[in-house]
Amino acid sequence: MTLALIRPSTVTDAGGTFTRATTATYVDRDGALKTAAANIPRFDYNAGTGSLLIESAGTNLLTASECAAGLTDLSSSSGAVAGGAFTGLTGTTGIAFTGAGTALKSFTPAAGTSYTLSVFVRMTDGGAPVCGDSASPAVDFCLNVNNANAAAQTVRAIGAGLYRLAVSFVSNGHASLGVVELAGNSTRNFSVSGFHLEAGPKVTSYIPTTTAAVTRAADVATGTGLLYSNIPEPATGDTPDPATWLVGTTYALAARASYNHLIYASLTAGNVGNTPSTSPLSWAVVGATNRWRMFDQRNTSQSSIVDRISTVLRPGGVLRGLALLNVSQAAAATVSVIDPVEGVVYSRTTSMQSPPSAGSWYEYFFDAISSRSSLILTDLPSYRDALIGIQLQAATATDVVAVGVAAVGSTVDIGQGVQFGVRLGIQDYSRKEVNAYGDYEIQERAFSRRATFDVLLDSDEVDSVAALLTTVRATPCVWIGDGEYESTVLYGFFKTFDIAIKYTNQSQCYLALEGLT
């Protein structure tokens, strides 16, 4: 196992923002189509693996996309079709096919222009649809564009029996498009809804419409640092922050206030008009606010919120490493990297739950499921101006998910490998005292991890490793002894390092590490 090092970049809020002027839809991890409010980023699981969704503006050119008025909302229909129920979109209506028939929408496109038509489909038997351009019994129905049945369509499973079908085409100017079941097609019944026509050669997130075309605004990320967090500031709920400091408010002794992402405690009575950050005789720092605890260089202080933690960063620079440490109650972690030009260049969803390590089948099936407390990634692609989206999701919408450290930075491999004989442990700062009656009084406090590594070096690495360790002597880093053992991952400093030049071609580096609390 090779010793790796992530040197975190400082995460700031130097004016970076995420905006989108309208609501927008996305597919959540549970396979349900949901709507995000304006200025809220979307983590979309449309392709199974989640990713931060950044889109340019788009318009659904078809009205009454979910046919709330039934056949009246079609430009033409025929055969065994009728208005019916449809679940999984923003409404509950669609068009049901019980035999051969047509359901067409009308839009007069510009000839020679590229468009993409998409519809959502539910097969009555719950299976996947088969779409084609012929009357074959192996085909369920056809997507019709340019007054002809399209030969090639994409079929994407959304979840819970919902599918989205799409076809891109260059218009010949014909005004009708939609869904056609031919007399020779299969006898499987189905329903369709969510008619969506947009300019361009690819399908984007669904835009519901009623009486007019609707435009979804672009997702816009500007600046650097922390562009978005779904944890409010000041935070309320399970881990409330005190109210924001106000210049005209009088604070009592020990009263608390939030200011510039930190929580302060008043050191005096009648404390008024003293800015916390510049008044050390009046205010003392207690810690970071809930939103910023994951960036405060403390492992045991956690940012937490019900259901999920969602953040969007633009650290700046080429950063290949990401560490999420002291994670609790997370079922899954999603990390994506979005380049402004190339789009999604990295997307990964990792289960944070694992079956118990057990010595028998009974224990395997009946012991509690354990949760991973860390996620280490050292393979992020090298894009200087990329966005990094991070989402930690709890198992249920009522669970509180938390993370102690979210560190993103450059990565360095040290040496040729860590030798066997690694020693691990913790330094506990809890108070355990015996009272006059012989009973222990225990006050639980923070702890820090410790480890000692013996790292094998090529002799030509001695100078570079010594220089590297010297530069990080006062920088909290993520030290990764072996990715297979969570206990060999520490966030902190080295206490000492010694390099022994033992042989002509090989040397050894002895590292004693101490984690932050």
C-alpha positions, 0 to 999 in steps of 0.5 A: 500500500502506497502512502498518499497525501491530499493537501486541501485547498482552502474553501472560501465564500469569496463572492461565488454564487449559483443561480437559476431564475426558474424552477427545474426538474430532476430525477432523484436517487429514488427514481422519482421526478422532482422539481427544484426551486429557483436558485437550487442546484440539482443532483440528477440520477437520470443515468443511474449514477448521480451528477450535479446538473448544469444546463443552459436555458431550454424551452419546451415548445409543446403546450399542455405537455401532460394532456390534463384535458385528455384528447382535447390537448392533442392536435389529432388522435385516432383509434384506441386512445383516451385520456387517462391517469399517469403517475410520476410527472408533475401532474397525474394525467396522460394518454392511454393506448389500449390498441392501435391509434395515434396521439399527435401534437402540433407544432410548426418547426423551421425546416432544416432545424434540429429538434429533439422529441421526448415522451414519458411512457408507462407500460401496463405490465410494468416492463420496458417499452420497445419502440421502433418504426414498423408494424412488427409484433416485437415493437410496442409503438413508434415515435412519429416525427417529420410525418414518419415513424422514427427508426432510432430512439433512446430509451432511458429507465427513470425508475418504478416503471417510468421510461423516457423515450427520445428521438432527435431529428432535422425538421422537414417542416411537417407540423405533427409529431407524437406517438403511433401504435400500428395495427401490427404492433404488440398487444401490450397496453401503455400510457404516455405523458410529458410531451417535450419538444426542444430545439437542439440535438439532445434531450434535457431535463423535462419542462412541464407546460400548460397553455403556453411554451415554457422556458427553463433558465440556465444554471449559472455558477460564478466565482470561486469557493463555496457557491452553494450549500443547502444548510441554512446560515444561521442553521436551525433544527437539530444543530441550531446556530445563534442568530446573526450578530446585530450592531444595535443589539445588547448581548449579555455575558455568555450570549452567543451570536453568529458572524462571518461563519463563526459562532462567538460568545460574549465575554462581558455583560451589556455587550453592544456595538463591538464587532465580534471579529475585531473585539477580542476583549468582548467576544471569543470564538466558539466554533464554526456555524453548521454550514462551515463545520465541514471546512473548519479544520476540525474532524469531530465538528460536523455539518449536519442536516435532515435528509441530505447535504448538498454543496457546490464548490469551485476551488480553483486550480487542478485538484485531484483529491477529495476526502469526506471524513467523519461521515455519519448516517449517510446511505450514499455519496455522490461526487461529480466534476463539471467543466464549463466547456466539456460538461460532466467529466466525472460522476460517481455515486458510492454506497456508504452502507455495507453488510456487517463483517461477521464470523457466521451467516447468522451474524451476516444477515441479522447484525446491524448494517454498518455505515462507512465513515469516510470516502476517499477519492484520488482520481478526480480529473485535472480541470482548473475551473471545474465545479465540484458537486458533493451530495451525502444522502441519508437512508430516509428523509427523516434521518440526519446526515453529517460530515466532519471534513470535506477536503478537496486538494492536490494529491501526492504519492509518497514512497513505494509503499507502507510497510507492515507493522502500521500502528493505529490508535486515538488520543482521547480528551474525555474527562474520567475522574473518580469521586469520593465514593469510587464512582467514575464521572465521565464527560465525553469530549473530542478525540484525535487519531494517531498512526505511525507509518514506516514508508519505503523510499527509493533513494532518489526520492529522499530529497523530494520527500523531505522537502514535501514534508517540510512544506506541510509541517503546519498544514492539516492534510489527509494522510491515506495509508491504505484505502481499504482500511478506514482507520489508516486515514487521518486528517492532521499533521505529522508529529515527527518524521525521520528518514534513514538512508539504509541502502544504496537504492532504498531508504526508509521514512518513519512518520508519526501522525496525529489527527485533528480533533 
